[in-house]
């Protein structure tokens, strides 16, 4: 990550970023988000202290000291939250992410680096944003997407969509699969999930069939013989995340399913939803299958099912029939 030793950062911030990568094993994208939030907060604090009159993006925080950190109070954090809402028009989830970033940072400063004696976020009282139900494709829409990919004469693209819809894997996990990770004897493959945690994903007959048909073409390409990746680009190198996103977007459009907000991650939601609604998968099973660290993350699918039940009841043709007392007098 390019910001781990950034000369424009105070040393304690660079050390925090290294800690998040080396000790916490967070993904680079996550660290980037933490860094962006914390840097904005430190610029906000610096401006409130020194009154430079500059835009926050132009403020240099290199000279922030440990003494400056120790002077930060809970009031500074509440003022920052108000600023992100009033000036930057952040929605609930964006503000809550910034709060999570600051909590992580100050916890590190107190518990790990021992730079501050008291964490100013400890008594922070903010409402947790409501978890929204994930978007997903219905069973019929999923079948239409696969039929469209199959008609596109691309065994690779069809295989990619089949794995997404049947296994519920993440984009980074799919792109990272190597051919040697597939165990056709046990009908499973190994993926590298968040925080570099390995897990086994079991393959159903649809996945095995799609993999075999794609690999027959993949292995007949002599130019890709030395490339370990399962999915390769037209340049015979490991396919990029962006190219996979484009494949999904293009196939959704061809299937008439664009405009629904479906992404590669929403295909992961689709797989989990279909397994919960049509299979015997309970929350604990889905937790293991999806690689979630906590069941609280997986429980969104039980809420989703409850919402479907509610919608079914409300769509009943008798739902709006009301007893008219006047007619029975």
Secondary structure, DSSP 8 states (H G I E B T S, - for coil): -TTTT-TTS-HHHHHHHHHHHHTS---HHHHHHHHHHHHHHHHHHHHHHH-----GGG---TT--HHHHHT--HHHHHHHHHHHHHTS---HHHHHHHHHHHHHHHHIIIIIS---SS-TTTT---------------HHHHHHHHHHHHHTT-HHHHHHHHHHHHH---HHHHHT-BGGGEETTTTEEEEE-GGG-EEEEE--HHHHHHHHHHHHHHTT-GGGTT--BSSB-TTSSB--HHHHHHHHHHHHHHTT-TTS---HHHHHHHHHHHHHHHS---HHHHHHHHT-S-HHHHTHHHHHHHHHHHHHHHTSTTTT----GGGG-
